[in-house]
Amino acid sequence: MPERSRDWMDQARRDLASARWMTRGGFHEWACFAAQQAAEKAVEAVYARLGGAAWGTR
């Protein structure tokens, strides 16, 4: 299986950017959801980089 940590981290960064954009637009509930998704994907990136699998993050 290919190492995908960079893909996970790129998506986490995009989710966080989306959360910031939604906050500016006043969509706070969606901003919280996007930020939570960003955090999960960042954790997934760390596990992937270390050669493991993150169970329960998705």
C-alpha angles and dihedrals in degrees: 000000000000120000106255105178093117091053091051092048093047090053091046090054092049091049091051091049088051090050091053091049092049091050091056089051093052095249094131098160091054091043090056091049093049091047091051090050090050091053092050092050092048090053089048088053092054093049091047091050090052091049097251138110124243109224119198097020094103 
